[in-house]
Each structure stands twice: as C-alpha cells, then as structure tokens.
C-alpha cells in the first residue's frame, strides 16, 4: 500500500495477488497512477482503458482509498474469436491518505480511459494569505 503523497515513480504495471480458496492465486492488475499537487488539492490520474463508471468501485474507509474494478473487453457482434489473449482483468489499488486530505470531499470522473480523482486538502491544511495591517 502506498501513502498518497509519497508514491514512487515507476512505469511497469504491478500485479497484486492473494491465495484463493483452492490455493490458486487471485491476481489483480495494479494500474499505473500519477499524483500531482495543485494549490489546495492533489490529483490522482489512473490509466484504466476499457473501464466504465459502472465497473469501477472507489471507496474511502479508515483513511484508505481503494480503487477496484474489472476491465472487460467484449467480443464484437457477429464475430467469432480465432485467437484471444485479451479477457476480463481485475484491478485493485489502495493508498493510505495523508492526514491533510479531506476524504469526504473526493471527486472522481473517468474520461478516455483515464480516471481522475481530485483529493482536496482539509481547510486547516490549505495555503492562505495572511493580511498584514498597519498598527
């Protein structure tokens, strides 16, 4: 699990696994993400081609941000597969939110296969200008 403000910069997709009921490994793709800071918020971008809003589950629980879902590519209508390597793939990614992030105000949208999360900072952690008055 990564802390949301200290994600290492890598380009290789990672796989997260756990032992299933019959001893088989249940493997989930860990999609690549980029995290940027802008003023009073962080922005998390996740590469999720083929994912629809309906197949995506985003939750915050006990300061843990979870992204989970399934990428499913459908067979084109009227066609029969001769050779197919692409199939449904489960993905999951979890991040520990910094104490400065307001988990109740996170916003999400997906466009052109990229998930964009806006993670606003709590007002107490936002930059503000302090006015100086003459005595």
ZALUMLUM-125196 format. One record per atom (N, C-alpha, C, CB): x, y, z; residue number from 1. Coordinates in Angstrom, 1 decimal, decimal comma. Each point is the difference from the previous one (the first is absolute). Glycine has a CB too. Example, Ala and Ser with C-alpha at 12.3 -4.5 7.8 and 13.67 -1.06 7.14 Angstrom:
BEGIN
[[13,2 -5,7 7,8] 1] [[-0,9 1,2 0,0] 1] [[0,9 1,2 0,0] 1] [[-1,9 -1,2 1,2] 1] [[1,5 2,3 -1,9] 2] [[0,9 1,1 0,0] 2] [[-0,8 1,1 0,8] 2] [[1,2 -0,6 -2,2] 2] 
This chain:
BEGIN
[[0,9 -1,2 0,0] 1] [[-0,9 1,2 0,0] 1] [[0,9 1,2 0,0] 1] [[-1,9 -1,2 1,2] 1] [[1,5 2,2 -1,9] 2] [[0,8 1,3 -0,1] 2] [[-0,7 1,1 0,7] 2] [[0,9 -0,8 -2,2] 2] [[0,0 1,7 2,8] 3] [[-0,6 1,2 0,5] 3] [[-0,2 0,9 -1,1] 3] [[1,2 -0,3 2,2] 3] [[-2,4 1,0 -2,2] 4] [[-0,4 0,8 -1,2] 4] [[1,0 1,1 -0,4] 4] [[-2,4 -0,5 0,7] 4] [[3,1 1,0 0,3] 5] [[0,9 1,1 -0,4] 5] [[1,5 -0,5 -0,2] 5] [[-1,5 1,5 1,4] 5] [[1,7 -2,8 -1,4] 6] [[1,4 -0,5 -0,1] 6] [[0,1 -1,2 -1,0] 6] [[0,5 0,9 2,3] 6] [[-1,2 -0,8 -3,4] 7] [[0,0 -1,1 -1,0] 7] [[1,3 0,0 -0,8] 7] [[-2,6 0,1 -0,1] 7] [[3,3 -1,2 0,0] 8] [[1,2 -0,1 -0,8] 8] [[-0,4 0,1 -1,5] 8] [[1,2 -1,3 1,8] 8] [[-0,4 1,9 -2,6] 9] [[-0,3 0,1 -1,4] 9] [[0,6 -1,2 -0,8] 9] [[0,1 2,6 0,2] 9] [[-1,0 -3,5 -0,6] 10] [[0,4 -1,1 -0,8] 10] [[-1,0 -0,1 -1,2] 10] [[0,9 -1,2 2,0] 10] [[-0,5 0,5 -3,0] 11] [[-0,8 -0,1 -1,2] 11] [[-0,4 -1,5 -0,3] 11] [[1,2 2,0 -0,9] 11] [[-0,8 -2,9 1,7] 12] [[-0,4 -1,4 -0,2] 12] [[-1,3 -0,3 0,7] 12] [[2,4 -0,7 -0,3] 12] [[-3,4 0,0 -0,4] 13] [[-1,2 -0,4 0,8] 13] [[0,4 -1,0 1,0] 13] [[-1,5 0,5 -2,0] 13] [[0,9 -0,4 3,1] 14] [[0,2 -1,0 1,1] 14] [[-1,2 -0,9 0,2] 14] [[1,6 1,6 1,1] 14] [[-1,3 -2,8 -0,6] 15] [[-1,1 -0,9 0,3] 15] [[0,0 -0,3 1,5] 15] [[0,2 -1,0 -2,3] 15] [[-1,4 1,1 2,8] 16] [[-0,2 -0,3 1,4] 16] [[-0,7 -1,3 0,1] 16] [[-0,1 2,4 0,6] 16] [[0,5 -3,3 0,2] 17] [[-0,6 -1,3 0,1] 17] [[-0,3 -0,5 1,4] 17] [[1,1 -0,6 -2,1] 17] [[-2,0 -0,3 2,2] 18] [[-0,3 -0,6 1,3] 18] [[-0,5 -1,5 -0,3] 18] [[-0,6 2,3 1,1] 18] [[0,8 -3,1 -0,1] 19] [[-0,4 -1,4 -0,2] 19] [[-1,5 -0,2 0,0] 19] [[2,1 -0,7 1,1] 19] [[-2,6 0,0 -2,1] 20] [[-1,4 -0,2 -0,1] 20] [[-0,5 -1,2 0,8] 20] [[0,1 1,1 -2,2] 20] [[-1,3 -1,5 2,1] 21] [[-0,6 -1,1 0,8] 21] [[0,7 -1,3 -0,3] 21] [[-2,2 1,2 0,0] 21] [[2,5 -1,5 -1,3] 22] [[0,6 -1,3 -0,3] 22] [[1,5 0,0 -0,1] 22] [[-2,0 -0,5 -1,2] 22] [[2,7 1,6 1,8] 23] [[1,4 0,1 0,0] 23] [[0,5 0,8 -1,3] 23] [[0,1 -2,2 1,3] 23] [[-1,1 2,4 -2,2] 24] [[0,4 0,8 -1,2] 24] [[0,2 1,4 0,4] 24] [[-1,2 -1,6 -1,5] 24] [[2,0 2,3 0,7] 25] [[0,2 1,4 0,2] 25] [[-1,0 0,9 -0,7] 25] [[2,4 -0,4 0,3] 25] [[-3,0 1,3 0,5] 26] [[-1,0 0,9 -0,6] 26] [[0,8 1,3 -0,3] 26] [[-2,0 -1,0 1,3] 26] [[2,3 1,3 -2,6] 27] [[0,9 1,0 -0,3] 27] [[-0,8 1,2 -0,5] 27] [[1,8 -1,6 -0,6] 27] [[-1,4 2,8 1,0] 28] [[-0,6 1,3 -0,4] 28] [[1,0 0,9 -0,5] 28] [[-1,8 -0,3 1,7] 28] [[1,6 0,9 -2,8] 29] [[0,8 1,0 -0,6] 29] [[0,0 1,2 0,8] 29] [[-0,4 -0,9 -2,3] 29] [[1,6 1,5 2,5] 30] [[0,1 1,3 0,7] 30] [[0,3 1,1 -1,1] 30] [[0,8 -1,1 2,2] 30] [[-1,9 1,8 -2,6] 31] [[0,2 0,9 -1,1] 31] [[1,0 1,1 0,4] 31] [[-2,3 -0,5 -0,8] 31] [[3,0 1,1 -0,1] 32] [[1,0 1,1 0,3] 32] [[-0,8 1,2 0,3] 32] [[1,7 -1,0 -1,5] 32] [[-1,1 1,8 2,4] 33] [[-0,6 1,3 0,4] 33] [[1,0 1,1 0,1] 33] [[-1,7 -1,3 1,3] 33] [[1,3 2,5 -1,5] 34] [[0,8 1,2 0,2] 34] [[-0,7 0,8 1,0] 34] [[0,9 -0,1 -2,4] 34] [[-0,2 0,8 3,3] 35] [[-0,6 0,8 1,0] 35] [[0,7 1,4 -0,1] 35] [[-0,5 -2,0 1,6] 35] [[-0,4 3,0 -1,7] 36] [[0,5 1,4 -0,1] 36] [[-0,6 0,9 1,1] 36] [[0,3 -0,3 -2,5] 36] [[0,4 1,3 2,9] 37] [[-0,5 1,0 0,9] 37] [[-0,3 1,3 -0,7] 37] [[1,3 -1,1 1,9] 37] [[-2,5 1,7 -1,6] 38] [[-0,3 1,2 -0,5] 38] [[-0,8 0,8 1,0] 38] [[-0,1 -0,9 -2,3] 38] [[0,8 2,0 2,8] 39] [[-0,7 0,8 1,0] 39] [[-0,5 -0,7 1,2] 39] [[-0,6 1,5 -1,8] 39] [[-0,7 -1,6 1,9] 40] [[-0,7 -0,6 1,2] 40] [[-0,5 -1,4 -0,2] 40] [[-0,6 2,3 0,6] 40] [[1,2 -3,0 -1,6] 41] [[-0,4 -1,4 -0,3] 41] [[1,1 -0,8 -0,6] 41] [[-2,4 0,8 -0,3] 41] [[2,2 -2,1 0,4] 42] [[0,9 -0,9 -0,7] 42] [[-0,9 -0,6 -1,1] 42] [[1,5 -0,6 2,0] 42] [[-0,9 0,2 -3,1] 43] [[-0,7 -0,6 -1,1] 43] [[0,7 -1,4 -0,3] 43] [[-0,7 2,3 -1,0] 43] [[-0,2 -3,3 1,0] 44] [[0,5 -1,4 -0,3] 44] [[-0,5 -0,4 -1,4] 44] [[0,1 -0,6 2,5] 44] [[0,7 0,3 -3,4] 45] [[-0,4 -0,5 -1,3] 45] [[0,4 -1,5 -0,2] 45] [[0,3 2,4 -1,0] 45] [[-1,3 -3,2 0,7] 46] [[0,3 -1,4 -0,1] 46] [[-0,4 -0,4 -1,5] 46] [[-0,4 -0,5 2,5] 46] [[1,3 -0,3 -3,1] 47] [[-0,2 -0,5 -1,3] 47] [[-0,9 -1,2 0,0] 47] [[2,3 0,9 -0,7] 47] [[-3,5 -0,8 0,2] 48] [[-1,0 -1,1 0,1] 48] [[-0,7 -0,1 -1,3] 48] [[-0,3 0,4 2,4] 48] [[0,9 -0,8 -3,5] 49] [[-0,7 -0,1 -1,3] 49] [[-1,0 -1,1 0,1] 49] [[2,1 0,8 -1,2] 49] [[-3,2 -0,6 0,6] 50] [[-1,1 -1,0 -0,1] 50] [[-0,9 0,0 1,3] 50] [[1,5 -1,3 -1,5] 50] [[-1,2 2,1 2,4] 51] [[-0,8 0,0 1,3] 51] [[-1,1 1,0 -0,1] 51] [[2,0 -0,7 1,3] 51] [[-3,2 0,3 -0,9] 52] [[-1,2 0,9 0,0] 52] [[-0,3 0,4 1,5] 52] [[-0,9 -1,1 -2,1] 52] [[0,2 2,2 2,3] 53] [[-0,3 0,4 1,3] 53] [[-0,8 -1,2 0,8] 53] [[-0,1 2,4 -0,8] 53] [[-0,7 -3,2 0,1] 54] [[-0,7 -1,0 0,6] 54] [[0,9 -1,2 0,5] 54] [[-2,0 0,6 -1,4] 54] [[3,1 -0,8 0,8] 55] [[0,9 -1,1 0,4] 55] [[1,1 0,5 0,9] 55] [[-0,4 -1,1 -2,2] 55] [[0,3 2,3 2,8] 56] [[1,0 0,6 0,8] 56] [[-0,6 0,2 1,4] 56] [[1,1 1,1 -2,0] 56] [[-0,3 -1,5 3,0] 57] [[-0,4 0,2 1,4] 57] [[1,1 0,8 0,7] 57] [[-1,4 -2,1 0,0] 57] [[1,0 3,3 0,5] 58] [[1,0 0,8 0,7] 58] [[-0,6 0,3 1,4] 58] [[0,8 1,1 -2,1] 58] [[0,0 -1,4 3,2] 59] [[-0,4 0,1 1,3] 59] [[1,1 0,6 0,9] 59] [[-1,6 -1,9 -0,3] 59] [[1,2 2,6 1,3] 60] [[0,9 0,5 1,1] 60] [[-0,5 -0,6 1,3] 60] [[0,6 2,2 -1,2] 60] [[0,2 -3,0 1,9] 61] [[-0,4 -0,6 1,2] 61] [[1,2 0,1 1,0] 61] [[-1,6 -1,6 -1,2] 61] [[1,5 2,2 2,3] 62] [[1,0 0,1 1,0] 62] [[1,3 0,6 -0,6] 62] [[-1,0 -1,9 1,2] 62] [[0,9 2,9 -2,0] 63] [[1,1 0,7 -0,7] 63] [[0,7 -0,8 -1,1] 63] [[0,3 1,2 2,1] 63] [[-0,9 -2,3 -2,5] 64] [[0,5 -0,8 -1,1] 64] [[-0,9 0,3 -1,3] 64] [[0,9 -1,8 1,6] 64] [[-0,2 2,2 -2,6] 65] [[-0,7 0,3 -1,3] 65] [[0,2 -1,3 -0,8] 65] [[0,3 2,5 0,0] 65] [[-1,5 -3,1 -0,5] 66] [[0,1 -1,2 -0,7] 66] [[-0,6 0,2 -1,4] 66] [[-0,2 -1,4 2,1] 66] [[0,9 1,0 -3,2] 67] [[-0,5 0,0 -1,3] 67] [[-0,1 -1,5 -0,5] 67] [[1,1 2,3 -0,5] 67] [[-2,2 -2,8 0,2] 68] [[-0,2 -1,4 -0,5] 68] [[-1,0 -0,1 -1,1] 68] [[0,5 -0,7 2,3] 68] [[-0,3 -0,3 -3,1] 69] [[-1,0 -0,2 -1,1] 69] [[0,5 -1,1 -0,9] 69] [[-0,7 2,4 0,2] 69] [[0,1 -2,4 -1,4] 70] [[0,3 -1,0 -1,0] 70] [[0,0 0,7 -1,4] 70] [[-1,0 -1,9 1,5] 70] [[2,0 1,5 -2,3] 71] [[0,1 0,4 -1,4] 71] [[-0,5 -1,1 -0,8] 71] [[2,0 1,5 0,4] 71] [[-3,1 -1,3 -1,1] 72] [[-0,6 -1,1 -0,8] 72] [[-0,1 0,5 -1,4] 72] [[-1,2 -0,9 2,0] 72] [[1,9 0,2 -2,9] 73] [[-0,2 0,3 -1,5] 73] [[-0,9 -1,0 -0,6] 73] [[2,3 1,0 -0,1] 73] [[-3,4 -0,5 -0,5] 74] [[-1,0 -0,8 -0,6] 74] [[0,4 -0,4 -1,4] 74] [[-1,7 1,1 1,4] 74] [[1,2 -2,3 -1,8] 75] [[0,2 -0,5 -1,3] 75] [[-0,9 0,8 -1,0] 75] [[0,5 -2,3 0,8] 75] [[0,1 2,8 -1,9] 76] [[-0,8 0,8 -0,9] 76] [[-1,2 -0,8 -0,5] 76] [[2,0 1,3 -0,7] 76] [[-3,2 -0,7 0,5] 77] [[-1,2 -0,7 -0,4] 77] [[0,3 -0,6 -1,4] 77] [[-1,5 1,5 1,4] 77] [[1,0 -2,8 -1,6] 78] [[0,1 -0,7 -1,3] 78] [[1,4 -0,6 -0,2] 78] [[-1,7 1,6 -0,9] 78] [[2,6 -1,5 1,8] 79] [[1,4 -0,6 -0,2] 79] [[0,2 -1,2 0,9] 79] [[0,9 2,3 -0,7] 79] [[0,0 -3,1 0,3] 80] [[0,4 -1,2 0,8] 80] [[1,5 0,1 0,2] 80] [[-1,9 -1,4 -0,9] 80] [[2,3 1,1 2,2] 81] [[1,4 0,1 0,3] 81] [[0,7 -1,2 -0,6] 81] [[-0,5 1,3 2,1] 81] [[1,6 -1,0 -2,8] 82] [[0,9 -1,0 -0,5] 82] [[1,2 -0,1 1,0] 82] [[-0,7 0,4 -2,4] 82] [[1,1 0,7 2,9] 83] [[1,1 0,0 1,0] 83] [[-0,2 1,2 0,9] 83] [[1,7 -1,0 -1,6] 83] [[-1,7 0,8 2,9] 84] [[-0,4 1,1 0,9] 84] [[0,9 0,0 1,2] 84] [[-2,4 -0,1 -0,8] 84] [[3,2 1,1 1,0] 85] [[0,8 0,2 1,2] 85] [[-0,6 1,0 1,0] 85] [[2,0 -0,6 -1,3] 85] [[-2,9 1,4 0,8] 86] [[-0,6 1,1 0,8] 86] [[-1,2 -0,6 0,6] 86] [[0,9 1,8 -1,4] 86] [[-1,0 -1,7 2,7] 87] [[-1,2 -0,5 0,7] 87] [[-0,3 0,9 1,2] 87] [[0,4 -2,4 -0,7] 87] [[-1,3 2,1 1,5] 88] [[-0,3 0,9 1,2] 88] [[1,2 0,0 0,9] 88] [[-2,5 -0,5 -0,2] 88] [[2,8 1,6 0,7] 89] [[1,1 0,1 1,0] 89] [[-0,4 0,9 1,2] 89] [[1,6 -0,2 -1,9] 89] [[-1,5 -0,4 3,1] 90] [[-0,3 0,7 1,2] 90] [[1,2 1,0 0,3] 90] [[-1,5 -2,0 0,8] 90] [[1,1 3,1 -0,2] 91] [[1,1 0,9 0,4] 91] [[-0,3 0,6 1,4] 91] [[0,5 0,6 -2,3] 91] [[0,5 -0,3 3,1] 92] [[-0,2 0,5 1,3] 92] [[1,2 0,9 0,4] 92] [[-1,4 -2,0 0,7] 92] [[1,2 3,1 0,0] 93] [[1,0 0,8 0,4] 93] [[-0,4 0,7 1,3] 93] [[0,8 0,4 -2,3] 93] [[0,0 -0,4 3,3] 94] [[-0,3 0,6 1,3] 94] [[1,1 1,0 0,4] 94] [[-1,3 -2,1 0,7] 94] [[0,8 3,2 -0,1] 95] [[0,9 1,1 0,5] 95] [[-0,4 0,4 1,4] 95] [[0,4 0,8 -2,4] 95] [[0,6 -0,5 3,2] 96] [[-0,3 0,6 1,3] 96] [[0,0 1,5 -0,2] 96] [[1,1 -1,9 1,3] 96] [[-2,2 2,5 -0,9] 97] [[-0,2 1,4 -0,2] 97] [[0,8 0,8 1,1] 97] [[-2,3 -0,4 -1,0] 97] [[2,9 1,4 0,6] 98] [[0,7 0,9 1,0] 98] [[-1,0 0,7 0,9] 98] [[1,9 0,4 -1,7] 98] [[-1,6 0,0 2,9] 99] [[-0,9 0,6 0,9] 99] [[-0,5 1,4 -0,6] 99] [[1,2 -1,1 1,9] 99] [[-0,5 1,6 -2,9] 100] [[-0,4 1,3 -0,5] 100] [[-1,2 -0,1 -1,0] 100] [[2,3 0,8 0,4] 100] [[-2,6 -2,0 -0,9] 101] [[-1,0 -0,2 -1,0] 101] [[-1,4 -0,1 0,6] 101] [[1,7 -1,2 -1,5] 101] [[-2,7 1,8 0,9] 102] [[-1,4 0,0 0,4] 102] [[-0,6 -1,2 -0,7] 102] [[-0,1 2,5 0,5] 102] [[0,0 -3,7 0,1] 103] [[-0,5 -1,2 -0,7] 103] [[-1,5 0,2 -0,3] 103] [[1,6 -1,3 1,2] 103] [[-2,4 2,1 -0,6] 104] [[-1,4 0,2 -0,2] 104] [[-0,2 0,9 -1,3] 104] [[-0,5 -0,3 2,5] 104] [[1,5 0,9 -3,0] 105] [[-0,2 1,0 -1,1] 105] [[0,7 -0,5 -1,3] 105] [[-0,2 1,9 1,7] 105] [[0,6 -3,1 -1,7] 106] [[0,7 -0,5 -1,2] 106] [[-1,0 -0,1 -1,2] 106] [[1,6 -1,3 1,4] 106] [[-1,2 1,7 -2,6] 107] [[-0,8 0,0 -1,2] 107] [[0,7 -0,9 -1,0] 107] [[-0,9 2,4 0,4] 107] [[0,1 -3,1 -1,2] 108] [[0,5 -0,9 -1,0] 108] [[-0,7 0,1 -1,3] 108] [[0,6 -1,6 1,8] 108] [[0,2 1,5 -2,9] 109] [[-0,6 -0,1 -1,4] 109] [[0,9 -0,8 -0,8] 109] [[-1,1 2,3 0,2] 109] [[0,6 -2,9 -1,2] 110] [[0,8 -0,8 -1,0] 110] [[-0,3 0,5 -1,4] 110] [[-0,1 -2,1 1,6] 110] [[1,1 2,2 -2,3] 111] [[-0,1 0,6 -1,4] 111] [[1,2 -0,6 -0,8] 111] [[-1,1 2,1 0,8] 111] [[0,7 -2,7 -2,0] 112] [[1,0 -0,5 -0,9] 112] [[0,9 -1,0 0,6] 112] [[-0,2 2,1 -1,3] 112] [[-0,3 -3,0 2,2] 113] [[0,8 -1,0 0,7] 113] [[0,9 0,5 1,1] 113] [[-0,1 -1,1 -2,1] 113] [[-0,1 2,3 2,5] 114] [[0,8 0,6 1,1] 114] [[-0,9 0,4 1,2] 114] [[1,8 0,8 -1,6] 114] [[-1,6 -1,4 2,7] 115] [[-0,7 0,4 1,2] 115] [[0,7 1,2 0,7] 115] [[-0,8 -2,4 0,4] 115] [[0,0 3,4 -0,1] 116] [[0,5 1,2 0,6] 116] [[-0,6 0,2 1,4] 116] [[0,4 1,1 -2,3] 116] [[0,3 -1,2 3,3] 117] [[-0,5 0,2 1,4] 117] [[0,6 1,4 0,5] 117] [[-0,2 -2,5 0,5] 117] [[-0,7 3,3 0,0] 118] [[0,4 1,3 0,6] 118] [[-0,1 -0,3 1,5] 118] [[-0,7 1,5 -2,0] 118] [[1,8 -1,3 2,7] 119] [[0,1 -0,3 1,5] 119] [[0,3 1,4 0,7] 119] [[0,8 -2,4 -0,4] 119] [[-1,9 3,1 0,7] 120] [[0,3 1,3 0,7] 120] [[0,6 -0,1 1,4] 120] [[-2,0 0,9 -1,4] 120] [[2,8 0,1 1,7] 121] [[0,5 0,0 1,3] 121] [[-1,0 0,6 1,0] 121] [[2,3 0,3 -1,0] 121] [[-2,2 -0,7 2,2] 122] [[-0,9 0,6 1,1] 122] [[0,3 1,5 0,1] 122] [[-0,1 -2,3 1,2] 122] [[-0,9 3,1 -0,9] 123] [[0,2 1,4 0,1] 123] [[1,2 0,4 0,9] 123] [[-2,5 0,3 -0,4] 123] [[2,6 -1,1 1,5] 124] [[1,1 0,3 1,0] 124] [[1,4 -0,2 -0,7] 124] [[-1,5 -0,6 1,9] 124] [[1,6 -0,1 -3,0] 125] [[1,3 -0,3 -0,7] 125] [[0,1 0,8 -1,3] 125] [[0,0 -2,3 1,1] 125] [[-0,9 3,1 -1,4] 126] [[0,1 0,8 -1,2] 126] [[0,8 1,3 0,2] 126] [[-2,2 -0,9 -0,7] 126] [[2,9 1,2 -0,4] 127] [[0,8 1,2 0,1] 127] [[-0,9 1,2 0,0] 127] [[1,9 -1,1 -1,3] 127] [[-1,6 2,1 2,1] 128] [[-0,8 1,2 0,0] 128] [[0,9 1,2 0,2] 128] [[-2,0 -1,3 0,9] 128] [[1,6 2,4 -1,4] 129] [[0,7 1,2 0,1] 129] [[-0,4 0,7 1,3] 129] [[0,3 0,3 -2,5] 129] [[0,6 0,2 3,3] 130] [[-0,3 0,8 1,2] 130] [[0,3 1,4 -0,3] 130] [[0,6 -2,0 1,5] 130] [[-1,7 2,8 -1,3] 131] [[0,1 1,4 -0,2] 131] [[0,8 0,7 1,1] 131] [[-2,2 0,0 -1,2] 131] [[3,0 0,9 0,9] 132] [[0,8 0,8 1,0] 132] [[-0,6 1,4 0,0] 132] [[2,1 -1,4 -0,4] 132] [[-2,5 1,8 1,6] 133] [[-0,6 1,3 0,2] 133] [[1,0 0,9 0,7] 133] [[-2,3 -1,0 0,1] 133] [[2,2 2,3 -0,4] 134] [[0,8 1,0 0,7] 134] [[-0,4 0,1 1,4] 134] [[0,4 1,3 -2,2] 134] [[0,5 -1,0 3,1] 135] [[-0,3 0,1 1,4] 135] [[-0,6 1,4 0,3] 135] [[1,8 -1,5 0,6] 135] 
